[in-house]
Amino acid sequence: MKLQAHQYGYLWDGTAPQWALMNVAEPNSEPQYLIVNTDAKAAKLIENKLVADEVVERMLAAGVRVLAPAEF
């Protein structure tokens, strides 16, 4: 899955800073993230859950912004 996740490198490598994560979980729940484009006000859906989870992990490790729904 790491090779498939690698194609989404622009989401965490800083070349496209408009991408962020939005925590859509209920308060006091484990975070659930949606990948969002803050310029286009759109979400990126990755159909393969394993790849999506890897991309989110890489985004978090790289320090990508995490927004609350009210900030989007």
MIDOSE-1310 file (N, C-alpha, C; in nm, 2 decimals, decimal comma, always signed):
residues 72
mklq	+0,08/-0,12/+0,00/+0,00/+0,00/+0,00/+0,08/+0,13/+0,00; +0,21/+0,11/+0,05/+0,29/+0,23/+0,06/+0,32/+0,29/-0,08; +0,33/+0,20/-0,19/+0,35/+0,25/-0,32/+0,23/+0,33/-0,37; +0,11/+0,28/-0,34/-0,01/+0,35/-0,38/-0,03/+0,48/-0,30
ahqy	+0,01/+0,48/-0,18/+0,00/+0,60/-0,10/+0,10/+0,71/-0,15; +0,21/+0,66/-0,20/+0,31/+0,75/-0,25/+0,26/+0,84/-0,36; +0,17/+0,80/-0,44/+0,11/+0,88/-0,55/+0,04/+1,01/-0,49; +0,01/+1,01/-0,37/-0,06/+1,12/-0,30/+0,04/+1,21/-0,22
gylw	+0,17/+1,20/-0,25/+0,27/+1,27/-0,18/+0,25/+1,42/-0,17; +0,19/+1,48/-0,27/+0,16/+1,62/-0,27/+0,07/+1,66/-0,16; +0,00/+1,57/-0,10/-0,09/+1,60/+0,01/-0,01/+1,63/+0,14; +0,11/+1,58/+0,15/+0,19/+1,60/+0,27/+0,32/+1,66/+0,25
dgta	+0,37/+1,67/+0,13/+0,51/+1,72/+0,11/+0,53/+1,87/+0,11; +0,42/+1,95/+0,12/+0,43/+2,09/+0,12/+0,42/+2,16/-0,01; +0,41/+2,08/-0,12/+0,40/+2,15/-0,25/+0,26/+2,19/-0,28; +0,16/+2,15/-0,21/+0,02/+2,19/-0,22/-0,03/+2,22/-0,09
pqwa	+0,00/+2,34/-0,03/-0,04/+2,37/+0,11/-0,19/+2,39/+0,13; -0,27/+2,39/+0,02/-0,41/+2,40/+0,04/-0,48/+2,28/+0,09; -0,40/+2,16/+0,10/-0,46/+2,04/+0,15/-0,44/+2,03/+0,30; -0,55/+1,98/+0,37/-0,55/+1,97/+0,51/-0,63/+1,85/+0,55
lmnv	-0,63/+1,82/+0,68/-0,72/+1,72/+0,73/-0,83/+1,79/+0,82; -0,95/+1,74/+0,81/-1,05/+1,79/+0,90/-1,10/+1,67/+0,99; -1,10/+1,70/+1,12/-1,14/+1,60/+1,21/-1,30/+1,60/+1,22; -1,36/+1,50/+1,17/-1,51/+1,50/+1,16/-1,57/+1,41/+1,27
aepn	-1,49/+1,37/+1,37/-1,54/+1,29/+1,48/-1,62/+1,37/+1,58; -1,71/+1,30/+1,65/-1,78/+1,37/+1,76/-1,68/+1,40/+1,87; -1,71/+1,51/+1,95/-1,63/+1,55/+2,06/-1,60/+1,43/+2,15; -1,49/+1,42/+2,21/-1,44/+1,31/+2,30/-1,44/+1,18/+2,23
sepq	-1,44/+1,17/+2,10/-1,42/+1,05/+2,03/-1,29/+1,04/+1,96; -1,25/+0,92/+1,92/-1,13/+0,90/+1,85/-1,13/+0,98/+1,72; -1,03/+1,05/+1,68/-1,04/+1,14/+1,56/-1,07/+1,05/+1,43; -1,14/+1,11/+1,34/-1,17/+1,06/+1,21/-1,15/+1,17/+1,11
yliv	-1,06/+1,14/+1,01/-1,01/+1,25/+0,93/-1,07/+1,24/+0,79; -1,10/+1,36/+0,73/-1,14/+1,38/+0,60/-1,03/+1,47/+0,53; -0,98/+1,43/+0,42/-0,88/+1,50/+0,34/-0,95/+1,61/+0,27; -0,92/+1,74/+0,29/-0,99/+1,85/+0,23/-0,89/+1,95/+0,16
ntda	-0,95/+2,02/+0,06/-0,88/+2,12/-0,01/-0,94/+2,25/+0,04; -0,87/+2,33/+0,11/-0,92/+2,45/+0,17/-0,95/+2,56/+0,07; -0,88/+2,56/-0,05/-0,91/+2,66/-0,15/-1,04/+2,63/-0,23; -1,05/+2,50/-0,27/-1,17/+2,46/-0,35/-1,29/+2,42/-0,26
kaak	-1,27/+2,41/-0,13/-1,38/+2,37/-0,04/-1,43/+2,24/-0,08; -1,34/+2,14/-0,10/-1,38/+2,01/-0,15/-1,30/+1,90/-0,07; -1,35/+1,78/-0,08/-1,28/+1,67/-0,01/-1,22/+1,58/-0,11; -1,12/+1,51/-0,08/-1,06/+1,41/-0,16/-1,10/+1,27/-0,10
lien	-1,16/+1,19/-0,18/-1,20/+1,06/-0,14/-1,10/+0,96/-0,20; -1,05/+0,87/-0,12/-0,96/+0,76/-0,16/-1,04/+0,64/-0,13; -1,08/+0,56/-0,24/-1,17/+0,45/-0,22/-1,11/+0,33/-0,14; -0,98/+0,31/-0,15/-0,91/+0,20/-0,08/-0,88/+0,25/+0,06
klva	-0,95/+0,19/+0,16/-0,93/+0,23/+0,30/-0,79/+0,22/+0,35; -0,72/+0,11/+0,31/-0,58/+0,09/+0,35/-0,49/+0,21/+0,30; -0,51/+0,24/+0,17/-0,44/+0,35/+0,12/-0,48/+0,48/+0,18; -0,60/+0,50/+0,20/-0,65/+0,63/+0,27/-0,59/+0,64/+0,41
devv	-0,59/+0,53/+0,48/-0,54/+0,54/+0,62/-0,39/+0,57/+0,62; -0,32/+0,51/+0,52/-0,17/+0,54/+0,51/-0,15/+0,69/+0,47; -0,23/+0,74/+0,38/-0,22/+0,88/+0,34/-0,24/+0,97/+0,46; -0,35/+0,94/+0,54/-0,37/+1,02/+0,66/-0,26/+1,02/+0,76
erml	-0,20/+0,90/+0,78/-0,09/+0,88/+0,87/+0,03/+0,97/+0,82; +0,06/+0,96/+0,69/+0,17/+1,04/+0,64/+0,14/+1,19/+0,65; +0,02/+1,23/+0,63/-0,02/+1,37/+0,65/+0,00/+1,42/+0,79; -0,05/+1,34/+0,89/-0,03/+1,37/+1,03/+0,12/+1,38/+1,07
aagv	+0,20/+1,28/+1,02/+0,34/+1,28/+1,05/+0,41/+1,40/+1,00; +0,37/+1,45/+0,88/+0,43/+1,56/+0,82/+0,38/+1,70/+0,88; +0,28/+1,69/+0,97/+0,24/+1,81/+1,04/+0,14/+1,89/+0,95; +0,07/+1,83/+0,86/-0,04/+1,90/+0,79/-0,14/+1,95/+0,88
rvla	-0,20/+2,07/+0,85/-0,30/+2,13/+0,93/-0,42/+2,04/+0,96; -0,47/+2,04/+1,08/-0,59/+1,97/+1,11/-0,69/+2,07/+1,15; -0,81/+2,07/+1,08/-0,91/+2,17/+1,10/-1,03/+2,10/+1,17; -1,11/+2,19/+1,24/-1,24/+2,15/+1,29/-1,34/+2,18/+1,18
paef	-1,45/+2,12/+1,17/-1,55/+2,15/+1,07/-1,59/+2,30/+1,06; -1,59/+2,37/+1,17/-1,62/+2,51/+1,17/-1,52/+2,60/+1,10; -1,39/+2,54/+1,09/-1,28/+2,62/+1,03/-1,28/+2,60/+0,88; -1,36/+2,51/+0,83/-1,36/+2,48/+0,68/-1,46/+2,56/+0,62
